[in-house]
Amino acid sequence: MKPRIVENEKENPIIVGLDIGTTKICVTVGRRSGSNKVELLGVGKAESAGVNRGVVANIQKTVTSIREAVAVAEGQSNVDIKVVNVGIAGQHIKSIQHRGILTKNDDDEIGRLDIERLISDMYKLVLPPGEEIIHVLPQEFTIDNEPGIKEPIGMAGRRVEANFHIISGRVTDIKNIKRCVDNSDLEVSELILEPLASSEAVLDEEEKTAGVVLVDIGGGTTDVAIFHEGIIRHTAVIPLGGNIVTEDIRQGCAVLRNQAEQLKVRYGSALADENKENEVICVPGIRGREAKEISVKNLAFIIQARMEEIIEHVFYEIKASGYEDKLIAGIVITGGGAQLKHLVQLVEYITGIDCRIGYPNEYLAKTDMLNKQAFDELKSPLYATGIGLLIKGIQSIEEEEKRNEEKFIKKAAPTKEKHKEGVKEIAEGQSKKEGWLTRFLGDWIKDGADIDDDTFIGKK
């Protein structure tokens, strides 16, 4: 039996990601490894029955699926899971741009706490009724009218301005997700927008700087995130995903839903012209009825029609963002839908932008906790969000460590300041005394300036 891992390890704390998707609920357990990588300790997966297009539709069914996935992950990793980073998506997600200003009392260097004050002010922003802010993401800073600053911490300045990308969601949907987690005897550490999590798993800093679009094609939704100069510029959630393709196959080929899903996964293609006319699939009939023969090319026509619609929606979001001509790194597709054959060619044909499939294997460290087959399976685009949630959790811990370090430095600073003030007071006191004596002697000498020497010594 493997030794049980203590959850509250100080050096490398255990992080848990919970991806509540439309088709699957995935729990990933991991911790920080050397060279900015993630060591996966275990993964649990269960079918998602109570989620529709990224939104919880049945709390009891969702709770059952979460518990099932958590049990599998606990058994594999030997970790008692209590706190989780939860992914959120759905068509209720909106994003806006806003500007914040902070005026300091002095010209001292800008600290992390000053930036946090700016961010906390953004959370007070008045939104339409029934909406709640999920993320406040700083983009660019202006310090004393000097624009285009990305890292303001450590710089001197009195007036700090910043552009923010604010992501909001519907309060009821956020509460339903939290209720599902609470009812599963778990605690929410942080709610993270799923395209942001996926981007951490499949994109590198070079791509984000050059300009890139992340497209995460899930079961119920397609998430879009646009990066340029290393900054998030635009986010959107399209309420179409892999499930609607399955539904089209079910209706178009008159087969059962599970048969339609198998047809899509095994024989599906996003380009009909890439398939031969004479290729045929035989599907068993229901309760002894005759088997059906379905042309692979016809199947591809059904899939292509729907995928074209999804890609057109993505292309519209790219144009709306204003970054269509600045995407040097092109489009990166991830999620379960990215496994569809010939999808890259279709995306390049419709958009005219370079495209690749994003695999979450770049940040995965080798581990002894998982066998080779399980580890290789995790390199699939299907697990991009789950692994991204782990990376975001590790980043939050690193931010907390930096914050605590800065607070410690701030506490130590007043003693130095008091010493400086004491020295200053003594110097000022001495200068005052010296000034009084100098004035007295000066006045005395000035008053007796016309007296001759004999009168001064008393001879006259």
C-alpha positions as CSV (number, residue, x, y, z in Angstrom):
1,M,0.0,0.0,0.0
2,K,1.2,3.5,-0.9
3,P,2.0,5.8,2.1
4,R,-0.7,8.3,2.8
5,I,0.2,11.9,1.9
6,V,-0.4,14.6,4.5
7,E,-2.5,17.3,3.0
8,N,-1.0,20.3,4.8
9,E,2.6,19.8,3.6
10,K,4.3,23.2,4.1
11,E,6.8,23.2,1.3
12,N,4.7,21.8,-1.5
13,P,1.0,21.9,-0.5
14,I,-1.4,19.6,-2.3
15,I,-3.7,21.4,-4.8
16,V,-7.0,20.0,-6.0
17,G,-8.8,21.1,-9.2
18,L,-12.5,20.5,-9.8
19,D,-13.7,20.8,-13.4
20,I,-17.5,20.7,-13.5
21,G,-18.2,20.2,-17.1
22,T,-21.3,19.4,-19.2
23,T,-20.1,15.9,-20.2
24,K,-17.7,15.0,-17.4
25,I,-16.7,16.0,-13.9
26,C,-12.9,15.8,-13.4
27,V,-10.9,16.0,-10.1
28,T,-7.2,16.5,-10.5
29,V,-4.8,16.3,-7.5
30,G,-1.2,17.6,-7.7
31,R,1.5,19.7,-6.2
32,R,4.3,22.0,-7.3
33,S,7.4,20.3,-8.7
34,G,10.8,21.7,-9.6
35,S,11.3,23.9,-12.7
36,N,7.8,25.3,-12.7
37,K,6.1,22.0,-13.4
38,V,3.1,20.2,-11.8
39,E,3.4,16.7,-10.3
40,L,0.1,14.9,-10.7
41,L,-0.8,12.6,-7.8
42,G,-4.2,11.4,-9.0
43,V,-7.2,12.0,-11.3
44,G,-10.9,11.1,-10.8
45,K,-13.5,11.3,-13.6
46,A,-17.2,10.8,-13.5
47,E,-20.0,11.3,-16.0
48,S,-21.8,14.7,-15.5
49,A,-25.5,14.2,-15.4
50,G,-26.8,17.5,-13.8
51,V,-25.0,20.1,-15.9
52,N,-26.3,21.7,-19.0
53,R,-24.2,24.1,-21.2
54,G,-21.8,24.7,-18.3
55,V,-24.6,25.6,-15.8
56,V,-25.9,23.4,-13.0
57,A,-29.4,22.2,-13.9
58,N,-29.7,19.4,-11.2
59,I,-27.9,19.9,-7.9
60,Q,-28.4,16.3,-6.5
61,K,-27.1,14.6,-9.7
62,T,-24.1,17.0,-9.8
63,V,-23.3,16.3,-6.2
64,T,-23.4,12.5,-6.8
65,S,-21.0,12.9,-9.8
66,I,-18.6,15.1,-7.8
67,R,-18.5,12.6,-4.9
68,E,-17.9,9.8,-7.4
69,A,-15.0,11.7,-9.1
70,V,-13.5,12.7,-5.7
71,A,-13.6,9.1,-4.4
72,V,-11.6,7.9,-7.4
73,A,-9.1,10.8,-7.1
74,E,-8.6,10.1,-3.3
75,G,-8.1,6.4,-4.0
76,Q,-5.5,7.1,-6.6
77,S,-3.6,9.9,-4.8
78,N,-4.0,8.8,-1.1
79,V,-5.0,12.4,-0.3
80,D,-8.0,13.5,1.9
81,I,-9.6,16.1,-0.4
82,K,-11.2,18.9,1.5
83,V,-10.5,22.2,-0.4
84,V,-10.8,22.6,-4.2
85,N,-10.2,25.2,-7.0
86,V,-13.4,25.1,-9.0
87,G,-13.7,25.9,-12.7
88,I,-16.7,28.0,-13.9
89,A,-18.1,28.6,-17.4
90,G,-21.4,29.0,-19.1
91,Q,-23.1,31.5,-21.4
92,H,-23.9,33.8,-18.4
93,I,-20.2,34.8,-18.3
94,K,-19.6,38.4,-19.4
95,S,-16.5,40.6,-19.6
96,I,-16.0,44.4,-19.5
97,Q,-13.1,46.8,-19.5
98,H,-12.7,49.4,-16.7
99,R,-10.2,51.9,-15.5
100,G,-9.0,52.5,-11.9
101,I,-7.0,55.3,-10.2
102,L,-5.1,55.4,-6.9
103,T,-3.4,58.5,-5.5
104,K,-0.8,58.0,-2.9
105,N,0.3,60.4,-0.1
106,D,4.0,60.2,-1.0
107,D,6.3,59.4,-3.9
108,D,7.6,56.1,-2.3
109,E,7.8,53.0,-4.3
110,I,4.6,51.2,-5.4
111,G,4.1,48.0,-3.5
112,R,2.0,44.9,-4.0
113,L,-0.5,46.2,-1.4
114,D,-1.1,49.3,-3.5
115,I,-2.0,47.2,-6.5
116,E,-4.3,45.0,-4.3
117,R,-6.0,48.2,-3.2
118,L,-6.7,49.1,-6.8
119,I,-8.0,45.6,-7.5
120,S,-10.3,45.6,-4.4
121,D,-11.7,48.9,-5.6
122,M,-12.8,47.2,-8.8
123,Y,-14.8,44.6,-6.9
124,K,-17.0,47.5,-5.6
125,L,-18.0,48.3,-9.2
126,V,-21.8,48.5,-9.7
127,L,-23.0,45.8,-12.0
128,P,-26.5,45.0,-13.4
129,P,-28.8,43.3,-10.9
130,G,-28.1,39.6,-10.4
131,E,-24.4,39.7,-11.5
132,E,-21.2,39.2,-9.5
133,I,-17.6,39.8,-10.3
134,I,-15.5,36.6,-10.6
135,H,-12.1,38.0,-11.7
136,V,-10.4,41.4,-11.9
137,L,-7.4,41.1,-14.2
138,P,-4.9,44.1,-14.4
139,Q,-3.8,44.8,-18.0
140,E,-1.6,47.9,-18.2
141,F,-0.6,50.6,-15.7
142,T,0.1,54.4,-16.0
143,I,2.3,55.9,-13.3
144,D,2.4,59.7,-13.1
145,N,1.1,60.0,-16.7
146,E,3.7,57.5,-18.0
147,P,1.7,54.8,-19.9
148,G,2.4,51.2,-20.9
149,I,3.9,49.9,-17.7
150,K,3.2,46.2,-17.1
151,E,5.1,45.6,-13.8
152,P,4.6,48.7,-11.5
153,I,5.8,47.0,-8.3
154,G,9.0,48.7,-7.1
155,M,8.6,51.8,-9.2
156,A,8.3,55.3,-7.6
157,G,5.1,57.3,-8.2
158,R,2.3,59.1,-6.6
159,R,-0.6,58.6,-9.1
160,V,-1.3,55.0,-10.3
161,E,-3.8,54.3,-13.0
162,A,-4.7,50.9,-14.5
163,N,-6.9,49.2,-17.1
164,F,-8.7,46.2,-15.9
165,H,-10.4,43.3,-17.6
166,I,-13.4,42.4,-15.4
167,I,-15.2,39.0,-15.7
168,S,-18.6,38.6,-14.2
169,G,-21.2,35.9,-13.9
170,R,-24.8,35.4,-12.8
171,V,-25.1,35.2,-9.0
172,T,-27.6,32.3,-9.0
173,D,-25.3,30.1,-11.2
174,I,-22.3,30.9,-9.0
175,K,-24.3,30.0,-5.9
176,N,-25.5,26.8,-7.4
177,I,-21.9,25.7,-8.1
178,K,-20.9,26.6,-4.6
179,R,-23.9,24.7,-3.2
180,C,-23.0,21.6,-5.1
181,V,-19.4,21.8,-3.7
182,D,-20.6,22.4,-0.2
183,N,-23.1,19.5,-0.4
184,S,-20.2,17.3,-1.5
185,D,-18.5,18.0,1.9
186,L,-15.8,20.2,0.1
187,E,-14.7,23.8,0.5
188,V,-14.2,26.2,-2.4
189,S,-10.8,27.8,-2.3
190,E,-11.2,29.8,-5.5
191,L,-13.6,30.1,-8.5
192,I,-11.6,30.2,-11.7
193,L,-12.9,31.0,-15.2
194,E,-12.2,27.8,-17.3
195,P,-10.6,29.4,-20.4
196,L,-8.1,31.1,-18.1
197,A,-7.3,27.8,-16.5
198,S,-6.9,26.0,-19.8
199,S,-4.7,28.8,-21.1
200,E,-2.2,28.2,-18.2
201,A,-2.0,24.5,-19.2
202,V,-1.6,24.8,-23.0
203,L,0.0,28.2,-23.8
204,D,3.4,29.5,-23.0
205,E,4.5,33.1,-22.3
206,E,6.0,33.5,-25.8
207,E,2.6,32.8,-27.4
208,K,0.7,35.1,-25.1
209,T,3.2,37.9,-25.9
210,A,3.0,37.4,-29.7
211,G,-0.8,37.3,-29.7
212,V,-2.9,34.1,-29.5
213,V,-6.5,32.9,-29.3
214,L,-7.3,30.0,-27.0
215,V,-10.5,28.0,-28.1
216,D,-11.6,25.4,-25.5
217,I,-14.3,23.3,-27.2
218,G,-16.1,21.5,-24.3
219,G,-19.3,19.4,-24.2
220,G,-21.8,22.3,-23.7
221,T,-19.8,25.5,-24.3
222,T,-16.9,26.8,-26.4
223,D,-14.7,29.2,-24.4
224,V,-12.6,31.9,-26.0
225,A,-9.7,33.8,-24.5
226,I,-7.5,36.3,-26.5
227,F,-4.0,37.3,-25.3
228,H,-1.7,39.9,-26.6
229,E,1.6,41.3,-25.2
230,G,1.2,38.8,-22.3
231,I,-2.1,40.3,-21.2
232,I,-5.6,38.9,-21.3
233,R,-7.5,41.1,-23.8
234,H,-10.9,39.4,-24.4
235,T,-12.9,36.5,-23.1
236,A,-16.2,35.0,-24.3
237,V,-18.3,31.9,-23.8
238,I,-20.2,30.5,-26.8
239,P,-23.2,28.2,-25.8
240,L,-22.3,25.5,-28.4
241,G,-20.1,22.5,-27.9
242,G,-19.5,18.8,-28.7
243,N,-22.9,17.8,-27.3
244,I,-24.8,19.7,-30.0
245,V,-22.7,17.8,-32.7
246,T,-23.8,14.5,-31.1
247,E,-27.4,15.6,-31.1
248,D,-27.1,16.5,-34.8
249,I,-25.7,13.0,-35.6
250,R,-28.5,11.4,-33.5
251,Q,-31.2,13.2,-35.5
252,G,-29.5,13.1,-38.9
253,C,-28.6,9.4,-38.7
254,A,-31.6,8.3,-36.7
255,V,-29.5,6.4,-34.0
256,L,-29.4,6.3,-30.2
257,R,-27.5,9.1,-28.4
258,N,-24.7,6.8,-27.1
259,Q,-24.3,5.4,-30.7
260,A,-24.1,9.0,-32.0
261,E,-21.4,9.7,-29.5
262,Q,-19.4,6.7,-30.6
263,L,-19.8,7.5,-34.2
264,K,-18.5,11.0,-33.6
265,V,-15.5,9.9,-31.5
266,R,-14.4,6.9,-33.7
267,Y,-15.3,8.0,-37.2
268,G,-16.0,11.7,-37.0
269,S,-14.3,14.2,-39.2
270,A,-14.6,18.0,-39.5
271,L,-13.9,17.9,-43.3
272,A,-16.2,15.8,-45.5
273,D,-13.9,16.0,-48.5
274,E,-11.2,14.1,-46.6
275,N,-13.4,11.0,-46.5
276,K,-14.1,8.4,-49.2
277,E,-17.5,7.8,-50.8
278,N,-17.5,4.0,-50.3
279,E,-16.7,4.0,-46.6
280,V,-19.7,2.7,-44.6
281,I,-20.3,2.1,-40.9
282,C,-22.8,-0.6,-39.7
283,V,-24.8,0.4,-36.7
284,P,-26.7,-2.3,-34.8
285,G,-30.5,-2.0,-34.8
286,I,-32.7,-1.6,-31.7
287,R,-34.1,-4.8,-30.1
288,G,-33.5,-7.1,-33.1
289,R,-34.2,-4.6,-35.8
290,E,-32.1,-4.5,-38.9
291,A,-28.7,-2.9,-38.7
292,K,-28.2,0.5,-40.3
293,E,-25.5,1.5,-42.8
294,I,-24.2,5.0,-42.4
295,S,-21.8,6.6,-44.9
296,V,-18.7,8.1,-43.3
297,K,-18.9,11.0,-45.7
298,N,-22.5,11.8,-44.8
299,L,-21.5,11.7,-41.1
300,A,-18.7,14.1,-41.8
301,F,-21.1,16.5,-43.6
302,I,-23.3,16.6,-40.5
303,I,-20.3,17.3,-38.2
304,Q,-18.8,19.9,-40.6
305,A,-22.0,21.9,-40.8
306,R,-22.1,22.3,-37.0
307,M,-18.4,22.9,-36.5
308,E,-18.4,25.6,-39.2
309,E,-21.1,27.4,-37.1
310,I,-19.0,27.1,-33.9
311,I,-15.9,28.4,-35.7
312,E,-17.8,31.3,-37.2
313,H,-18.9,32.3,-33.7
314,V,-15.3,32.1,-32.6
315,F,-14.2,34.2,-35.6
316,Y,-16.8,36.8,-34.8
317,E,-15.4,37.1,-31.2
318,I,-11.9,37.5,-32.6
319,K,-13.1,40.4,-34.9
320,A,-15.1,42.0,-32.1
321,S,-11.9,42.1,-29.9
322,G,-10.0,44.2,-32.4
323,Y,-7.0,41.9,-32.4
324,E,-7.7,40.0,-35.6
325,D,-4.5,41.3,-37.3
326,K,-2.3,41.0,-34.2
327,L,-2.4,37.2,-33.6
328,I,1.1,36.1,-34.6
329,A,0.8,32.8,-32.7
330,G,-2.6,32.1,-34.2
331,I,-5.3,29.9,-32.7
332,V,-4.8,27.1,-30.2
333,I,-7.7,24.6,-29.8
334,T,-8.1,22.5,-26.7
335,G,-10.8,20.6,-24.8
336,G,-12.6,17.4,-25.8
337,G,-13.8,18.8,-29.1
338,A,-10.1,19.4,-30.2
339,Q,-9.8,15.6,-30.7
340,L,-12.0,15.7,-33.8
341,K,-10.1,14.8,-37.0
342,H,-9.2,17.5,-39.6
343,L,-10.5,20.3,-37.2
344,V,-7.2,22.3,-37.6
345,Q,-7.6,22.4,-41.4
346,L,-11.2,23.6,-41.1
347,V,-10.3,26.3,-38.7
348,E,-7.5,27.6,-40.9
349,Y,-9.8,27.4,-44.0
350,I,-12.6,29.5,-42.3
351,T,-10.4,32.0,-40.4
352,G,-7.2,32.2,-42.5
353,I,-5.3,32.1,-39.2
354,D,-2.6,29.5,-38.2
355,C,-4.0,26.8,-35.9
356,R,-2.6,24.0,-33.7
357,I,-4.0,21.6,-31.0
358,G,-3.1,22.5,-27.4
359,Y,-1.9,19.6,-25.3
360,P,-1.4,20.1,-21.5
361,N,1.8,18.1,-21.3
362,E,4.3,20.9,-21.2
363,Y,3.9,21.6,-17.5
364,L,3.5,18.0,-16.4
365,A,6.4,16.5,-14.3
366,K,7.0,12.7,-14.3
367,T,5.4,11.0,-11.4
368,D,5.6,7.6,-9.7
369,M,2.0,7.9,-8.4
370,L,0.4,7.2,-11.9
371,N,1.1,4.3,-14.3
372,K,2.3,5.1,-17.8
373,Q,-1.1,4.5,-19.4
374,A,-2.9,6.9,-17.0
375,F,-0.1,9.5,-17.3
376,D,-0.3,9.4,-21.2
377,E,-4.1,9.7,-21.1
378,L,-3.7,13.0,-19.1
379,K,-1.8,14.5,-22.0
380,S,-5.1,14.7,-23.9
381,P,-6.7,18.1,-24.6
382,L,-9.6,16.7,-22.6
383,Y,-7.8,17.4,-19.3
384,A,-6.5,20.9,-20.2
385,T,-8.9,22.7,-17.8
386,G,-8.3,20.2,-14.9
387,I,-4.5,20.6,-15.1
388,G,-4.9,24.4,-15.6
389,L,-6.9,24.6,-12.3
390,L,-3.9,23.0,-10.5
391,I,-1.5,25.5,-12.1
392,K,-3.7,28.5,-11.1
393,G,-3.9,27.1,-7.5
394,I,0.0,26.9,-7.4
395,Q,0.2,30.5,-8.7
396,S,-2.2,31.6,-5.9
397,I,0.0,30.1,-3.3
398,E,3.1,31.8,-4.8
399,E,1.2,35.1,-4.7
400,E,0.3,34.6,-1.1
401,E,4.0,33.8,-0.2
402,K,5.1,37.1,-1.9
403,R,2.4,39.0,-0.1
404,N,3.4,37.7,3.3
405,E,7.1,38.4,2.5
406,E,6.2,42.0,1.6
407,K,4.2,42.4,4.8
408,F,7.2,41.1,6.8
409,I,9.4,43.7,5.1
410,K,6.9,46.4,5.8
411,K,6.8,45.5,9.5
412,A,10.7,45.7,9.7
413,A,10.7,49.0,7.9
414,P,9.3,51.3,10.6
415,T,12.3,50.7,13.0
416,K,14.6,52.0,10.2
417,E,12.2,54.9,9.7
418,K,12.1,55.7,13.4
419,H,15.9,55.7,13.5
420,K,16.0,58.0,10.5
421,E,13.4,60.3,12.2
422,G,15.4,60.4,15.5
423,V,18.6,61.3,13.7
424,K,16.7,64.0,11.8
425,E,15.3,65.5,15.0
426,I,18.7,65.6,16.7
427,A,20.2,67.3,13.6
428,E,17.3,69.8,13.5
429,G,17.7,70.6,17.3
430,Q,21.4,71.2,16.9
431,S,20.8,73.5,13.9
432,K,18.2,75.4,15.9
433,K,20.7,75.9,18.8
434,E,23.5,76.9,16.5
435,G,21.2,79.3,14.7
436,W,20.1,81.0,18.0
437,L,23.8,81.5,19.2
438,T,24.9,82.7,15.8
439,R,22.0,85.3,15.7
440,F,22.8,86.5,19.3
441,L,26.5,87.0,18.6
442,G,25.8,88.6,15.2
443,D,23.3,91.1,16.8
444,W,25.7,91.9,19.7
445,I,28.6,92.5,17.4
446,K,26.4,94.5,15.0
447,D,25.1,96.7,17.9
448,G,28.7,97.5,19.0
449,A,30.2,97.8,15.6
450,D,30.7,101.7,15.9
451,I,32.5,101.5,19.4
452,D,36.2,102.0,19.3
453,D,38.7,99.8,21.3
454,D,39.3,102.3,24.2
455,T,35.6,102.7,24.9
456,F,35.1,98.9,24.7
457,I,37.8,98.2,27.4
458,G,36.6,101.1,29.6
459,K,39.4,103.7,29.2
460,K,36.9,106.3,28.0
